[in-house]
Amino acid sequence: MNYSTAHSARSVTLDDVRGARKMLSGVARVTAMEGSRHLSQLVGAPVHLKCENLQRTGSFKLRGAYVRIAGLLPEERAAGVVAASAGNHAQGVALASSLLGVHATVFMPNGAPLPKISATREYGAEVRLHGQVVDETLAAAQEYAERTGAVFIHPFDHPDVIAGQGTVGLEILEQCPEVGTIVVGIGGGGLAAGIAVAVKALRPDVRIVGVQAEGSAAYPPSLAAGRPVAIRHPATMADGIKVGRPGDVPFRIIAESVDEVRTVTEDQLSAALLLCLERAKLVVEPAGASPVAALLGEPHAFPGPVVAVLSGGNVDPVLLQRVLRHGMAAQGRYLAVRLRLTDRPGALATLLGVLSVVDANVLDVSHVRTDPRLGLTEAEVELHLETKGPAHCVEVGQALREAGYTVIG
């Protein structure tokens, strides 16, 4: 589905971004810029984290939503606004509408995380659950807009939204005047486009690098084709950048002003989220961690000083638990193994003794005796282990095999 707007022909200028900043005064926070010693050592240049995860509602989305709604005519405000989102845009629209006294209806997928649904309601919006994926939710929101006259607030494909997001770029230049590279996650493209408008107008020498999840990367094929191209079935844990088609307005800006678009893997996203939590003490959602994932993937490709934009911190606790475990596994700090042993008294104790010798900490044990694949005297054990890195994982596997165990996986 094409989600372009009637305003797609209008450009976005530095004056628009500056006007948006005045509008956001007292509404959006000037978020902190935190240095990262670990990433600086890795990259070989100063690395700073722009903490939009600490913005009101937990992401940059409030900026664009507020500017868009504040710019509506009185009769448009009276008709109310409608939006569709799995989380961050929903909360941004809800709070912006509440601050401006506008009724907001927000459509969210049935599978949206409960904390995000609750937060959207608490910010004052009427929440309607519809569809299983965001495409279905967007269609329902647009149908509601056509039926009721409510103004549809697009998450990224509108000049006012892009101007609002561009205020992040102005803050970066003020907080880190010597910046050499800005790394920012890209979904539909609103944030990257806004930053590009602001930064390139004032510092055309600054390199801007966009980052997409490998399984949801619509920009590389779109840039190659010279127009927005939809990809089928985008898939990534980073729902904040899980967008199947670039927006028309941000695409033109990104094609002209963003120097490079990179992709990162799910393992890199997991490792980046874990790093933000452990080293920077910052809770960041997978989409917000995507710039850090890019730095981890090829650290010497970014001329410094580098600013990585942590776009959001609204991560579902259940997902956070899974992602942290995935990130630990990717770093060799968590290992799951299945093996078979003779089902006799003391067999499990003997196995645990082998693991103790190689200093592997057992987190969980699952013991199966009744699987039809097993022989009469066999048992299958699945172990979840805390390990010390890839080399330690190899050592654990080798110790088990030398002790005579058949390691299945």
Summary of the structure (lengths in Angstrom):
residues: 409
radius of gyration: 24.1
end to end distance: 41.9
largest distance: 78.7
contacts: 1540
relative contact order: 0.13
helix: 47%
strand: 18%
